[in-house]
Amino acid sequence: MGCLVRSGAAVTAPVSVPAAGSRALAHPAPEEIRLEGVLHALSDPLRLGIVRELAVGSDELACSDFDVPVSKSTTTHHFRVLREAGVIRQVYRGTAKMNGLRRDDLDALFPGLLDSLLEAAARQEERLAGA
């Protein structure tokens, strides 16, 4: 099981666990995705930036396709938070870990939420660039 931390309290989030020895990564089933987990995952500017890139990019991007100003281990942490919240799906393709936005699942569960957050992030970026 994954664990999300919110306001100092641990909130357990159920996550589908792959078989031992498998290269498959654990992802929550759509019915396990919770609004508070999604909002927590997107509350970090770096993670929101990753999601913004996935939203305008191709279906999948490798972890190495993202230009993030943090260490590899910190980057791995951010991708794991997004995956365990149900925001992205990660799969291995050869040696690359590919990332895709779970837009269909998020739109079905929370209609309009993802688009609203992405639009708000774009407006904020424009506002801060003009300041």
Secondary structure, DSSP 4 states (H G I P E B T S, - for coil): -EEEEETTEEEEE--BPPPTT--PPPB--GGG--HHHHHHHHTSHHHHHHHHHHHHS-S-EEGGGS--SS-HHHHHHHHHHHHHHTSEEEEEETTEEEEEE-HHHHHHHSTTHHHHHHHHHHHHHHHHHH-
